[in-house]
Amino acid sequence: MALAVDKEEFDKSQNPQGAWPPAGDSQRQSEGLGSVEPPPEAGETGGGQGQTRKNVRRRMSRMRKQLEQGRTVRKKSARKHMPEAPLMESVAKLVHLPVTACGYHGVNEGKQRLGENYIVDELLELGFTEVEWDGVTPQVIVEGTTKKITVILAGQPDDPTYRECQTHVTEKMLKVGEAAAFEPEELDHCRASNSAALNHGVFHRQGTPHPLNLSNGDRTELLNELCEDPDIHRMAHFADAPFQTWSPRVYEEVKGTLNSLYACNPSLSKPFPLSVYPCAAFNFGPQVCCKGHRDSSNYPPSWCAIQALGNFDPRRGRHWVLKELKLFVQFPPGSTALIPSALVTHGNTPIAKGEVRLSFTQFCPGGLIRWVDNGFQTQKGMERRLSKKKFLEKMKLKKTRWEKGMNQICTLNELKKEYAELRGQNQAELDLPGEVESRIAQ
């Protein structure tokens, strides 16, 4: 598998055909936030030239520590890669976005409100703003009133091996999609056109008796194989990093709650070892165009990590539409972005004929958080087991959960201050791409 190399050691003109960003744009790119790869497969030297056995052993030792202790953000690097100011302020207010009374889910919009298609010309007529983004440089969009971060444009490493990685993941997903033999009704549905989707991982919501590992019947083995691919691991672990970097308080709550869940039920298995997310979704394409929707079963304060894949021109199509924010964002292949997907209606504009577009997302179902908060049981089970007084106290706490969740969402200034002041780490630190590259090259 490909390793990150020192950024002075590669020729940027050797971009693969169709890769984004195009050659010549590299001088305005910066590294995305966070990239930690799985250990090399047996028999590999750890990435080719420049990789001594000593470097490989050090790298694998860091990986073992991260698996055992968890990852933390390298404060200096996080501050270095943060923009001085947000890209823009949003017209939407978090407090007005639709959340259930208990605070564990977004409001279910109902099938009658699903299926809205987006066309660029129509969006412009409705007063939407196009956001130009190179898909590499980290940016944030904040709420206009509280300045809390609403959208994270996390980017991707400015590294040709990462572009090769996303190309391989695209090819792998296309092969799995072909082997899955989806029926026509699975390709065109209320949330997307010309794209079947499968979820994989740990899940729980209304209708399931308890948290469980999702089963996809005869396709389960295909998804297991997909999630074992080292390039998909690399992208999945990269997507975890901006969640931890840009929303550390929510991240720690989710991580702590899910760790309690896994300790209570060791049979539950998340898709990727170095990603906090318990569940992943694969949109197999080949021309994914998501219709406007909200993922109402997701945990509202948490971020859904979305990664675009394929070969398309993001300036001409496949914009990422954020309805309540009245924005549509250029979303290049290989790039990563995060939103509270339970709250914000999102979808895509179509891509051109002959182009390929897939996507890979990770998310946290709110039902998992609710199950743990209920004492590892449903609300009905909690009501049967607790005294009336204790049960009412628990229900009263739920009324303030969304307010608590909003308070956990950070502003850009809070993060700058936190990363400027904190010193010293006891855990294995989360490396940003530039830090990994410079150390491996030594």
N, C-alpha and C positions, 0 to 999 in steps of 0.2 A: 504494500500500500504506500501511497505517497506521503512523505513527511514535509512539513514546512521547512523551507531553506532560508538562509539569510537573504534579505531582500536585495543585497548587492550582487548576489551570485547568479541571478537568472536574467535572461534577455527578455524584456517585456514585449518585444516584437514577435515572440513565439507563441502568442495567444492562439488557442485552438480556433479553427474556422467557426464563425458564428458566436464566439464567446462574448460575453458582456462583462465589463465595459470594453468598447472597441479600443484598439491600439491607438496610442496618442493621448488618451485621457488619463494615463496613470499619474501624471504630475499633480493632479488635483484630488487624488484618492488618498485616504488614510485607512489604517487598519480598522476592521470592525472590532467589537468588544467580545473577547473571550473565544478561545479555540483550544480545546484539549482533546487529543485523540486517544483511542484505545491502544494498548500495547501492540507491537508488531506481532503478526502471526508467526507460528513456529517456523524456523528456517529462514526468516527474513533478517536482513541486516539492519533494519530500522530506517530505510529510506534511501539507500544508495550512497553516492559519493559524499564524503565528509562526515560520515557517521561511524565513529569508532565504537568498539565494543564498550568502552568506558562510558561514552555518551548514552548509548542504548541502555546500559544498566542503570545509569542515573535517571533516565527518563522513565523506565519501568518502575523504579523505586518510587518516584513521585506519583505515578499512577496508583501504586498500591496504597500509598498514604491517602490519596484522595478517595479511594474506594472505602478505606477503613474509617477515615475521619471526616470526610466531606470536604468540599472545596470552599475557599473564601476568596474574596476579591482582593487583588493586589491594589492597595489604595492609591499608590503613586501613579500606577498605570491607568486606573480608572479616571483619576482627575485629569491626567494628560489627554485622554481621549474624549473628554466631555466638551461639548460646545460652550462657548462663552455665554451664549444666549439661545433661547429656544428658536426653532425654525419659524414658528408662528404661534399665535394664540387662537384657541378654538372658540367658536360661538356656542357650543354645547356646554351645559353645566352638569357635572356628575350627579348632583343632588336631584336633577330632573330626569335622569335616565331611569328606565323601568326596572325596578327590583321588587321581588316578592316581599311580603311583610316579614318573613323570617330572615331575610338577608342572605340566604344560601343559594339563590337562583335569580336569574333574570325572569321577567314576565314572559310567559309563553305567548308569542304573537298570534298563534293559530294559523292553520293552513291557508285561510282566506287572505292572509297578509303576506304570504310567501310568494316568491316567484317574480319579483320585480326585476326587469332587465334594464341594463344601463348602456346608453350610447353617449359618446363624448359630446356631440353637438347638442343633444338634449340636456345634458348636465350643465353645459355652459349657459343655455337658455334659462335654466332654473337658478342660476346664480352661484353654481359651484365653482370652486377655485382649483386649478390644476397645480399640483406640487411637483416641481422638477427635482428628481433625486437620482444620484449616480449609482445607488445601490451598494455603496461601499462606505461612505462617510457617515458616521453616527449622527443622528439628529433627533430632536424630540419636539413634539407639539404639546402645548400645555393648555389647561383651562384658563380662560381669560380672567375670571374672578379670583380664584384661589391660587392660580399658577401651578396647580398640581399637574403632574405629567399624565397625559391622556393617551398619547401614541408614542411608541418607541420605534424609530427607524434605525435598527441596529447595524445594518450593513452586512459586510462580509470581509474576510481577510484579503488584503491586497497581495495576493499570492497565487501564481498560476496553478499550483497543485490543488488549491481549493476549487478553482474553476474546473479543473479536470475531475475533481471529486464530484461536483454537482452534475457534470456530464455523465459520469458513470452511474450516479444514482438515477438520473433520468432514464438511461438505457435499462437499468435493472428494473425500475418500476414499469416500464413499457413491456418488458418481457413477462413480469409477474401478472400485469393486467391482461396480457394475451393468454397466459396459461389459466387465468381464473375463469375465462370463458363467460363473461358477464352477459346476461340477458338484455334485450333492448330496453325493457322497463327499468333496468338498473343503471343504464347510461343516461337516460333523460328522466329527471325527477324534479320534485318541488324545489330543490336547492341548487341544482346545477344542470347544465346541458352538455351532452357528449362527454360525460365523465362519470364512471362508477367510483364509489368511495367505500372504504372499509375502515372501521375503527379497531384498534388493537391495544390491549392493556387492561388496567384495573378500572372498573366502572361501577357506578351505583346511582340510581335515580328512582323516582316514583314508578313502581311497577316491578322493580327487582327486590327480592326479599332481603338482600344483604349485599355488600361489596363482593364482586366476583371478577374472575378473569374472563374477558370476552371470548366467546367462541364464534368462529366463522365457518363452522362445518368443515367441508372438504378443503376450504381455502385457508384454514388455520395454519397448516404446515407451510404454505407459501408465505404467509405473513411472518411466521417465525424465522424462515430463511431470510426474508427481507430485512428483518430487524437485527440479524446477525452480521449483516454486511458491514465491513469496517468503514466504508465511506458514508453510509447512513449513520453509523455511530458518530462519525466526526461532525456531521451536520447537526445531529440531535444534541450533542454535547455543546456545540457552539451556541445553539438556540437557548440553552439553559443559562448561559453566562449573562446575557443582557437582562434577563428577568432578575437574577441575583444582584446585578450591578445597579439597575435603575429603580428597582422596587424592593430593597433589601428587607423591609419590615414584613411585607406580604409574603415574600419568599421564605423567610424564617418561620412564619406561621404555618404556611403550607407544608414545608419540609418537616417541622416538628409534629404536626398533626398526622401526616402520612407515615412518618416513622413509627408513631404509636400504633397506627393501623397495621403496619407490616409486622410489628412485634406481636400484636394480638393474633394475627392470622398470617403465619409465614408462608402459606400456600399462594398468597397474592404476589404477583410478579409484574413489576413495571417493565416497559419495553427496553429502557436503556439505563445502564448502571450509574452513569455520571450525570444524569438528567433528573431533576426533581419531579418532572411531569409524570403522572401515573398512566396517561393515556395518549395515544397518537392516532392520527387519521391520515390516510393516504388517498389522495384524489388522483386516479390513474390516467385521466385524460382520454385521448391524446390532445384535446383542445379544451382544457378546463375553463369554463366561464361560469363562475358561481353567481347565482341570482341573489338579490338582496335578502339577507336573513340575519337573525341573531341566534347565537348558540345559547339558548336560555337555560339549559341544564348546567352550564359551567358556573364556577364560583365567581361572583361578580367582581371582587377586588383583585382577582388573579389575572394574569396576562396569558393570553393565548399566543403562542409563537407560530408564525406563519412563514414558510420558506417556499419561494417560487423556484420552479425547475423548468428546464426546457431550452428552447432555442427560438427566441422571438425578439422583436424590437419594442422595448417598453415605451418608447416615445410615440409609437403609432397605435398601440393597443395593449390590452391586459392591464389597464390601470386598476388600482385598488381603490374602490369607492367606499367612503365613510359617510353615510347619509346624514346623520345628526350633526356632523361636523361640517357638512357641505364642502367636502374636499374629495378630489380624486388624485391619487398619487402614482407617479411612475414607479413601477415595481420590477426591476430587472431580474433576470434569472440568476439564481444563486444567492440572492439577498434575503435577509431576515427582517421581519417587522413584528411588533407585538401590540395588541390592543386588548381591552377588556371585552371580549367577544360576546359575553352574555348581555352586554348593555348597548353596544354600538351596532347598528345595522350595516352590514358590509357585503360587498360583492365585487364583481369585475366587469370591465368592458371586454368585448370580444377581441381575439387576436386575428391576424390576417390569415387568409387561406394558405395552407402549406406550412404554417408555423406550428410548433409543438409547445404546449404549456401544461405542466402538471403542478401539484403542490403537495406539501408535507407539513402537517401541523401537529402541535403538542398542546395539551390542555389539561385542566384539573376539574373534574366534575364536582359540583357543589354538594352532591349527595354524599360523597366520601367525607367531607368536612363535617357535614351534619350528623352522619352516623357516629363519628368519634365524639363530637360534642354531646350527643345524646347518651353517651356511656356505652358505645358499641351496640346500639340497638336502634330500632325505629322509634318514632315519636309515640306510636301506640304502645310499643313495648315499654317505653319509659314511663308512660302514664300508668300502666298496670303495676309497675314495680316500685314507683316512688309514692310517698305520701302526697296527699292533695296539695299541701303547703309547698313542699319541695318542687313538685311539678309546676305549680304556678310561678314559682321563683325562676325556674328554668325558662318558662315561656316568656316571662317578662324580659329576660336577658336577650332573647331573640329579637325583640322589637328594636334593640339598639345595635344589632350586629352590623347593619349596613353603615350606620354612622361610624362605628368603630372601624369598619373596613375602609371608609373614605379617609379617616384620619391616618391610616397606615400608608396611604399613597403619598409619595414624596414630591416635593418641588425640586427644581433644578438647583436652586440655591442651598436647600437642605443637604443635597448630595455633595455639592462642592465643599460645604463646610465639614461634613462628616468625613469625607475622604482626605481633606486637608489636615484634619486634626488627629485622626487615629494613627497609632504607630504600633508596629510589632504584631506578629501573628503566631499563634500556637499551632494552627492547623496548616495542612498543605495549601499553599496559596493558589488561587485561580489565575493562570497566566493569560495575558492578552497576546495576540498573535506575534507582535513585534518582540515581546519579551521571550517567547518560546524560540523564535528564530535566532535571536542573537545568542542565546545560551547554547542551542544545539550546534551552532556554527563554531563555537569555541573549541 
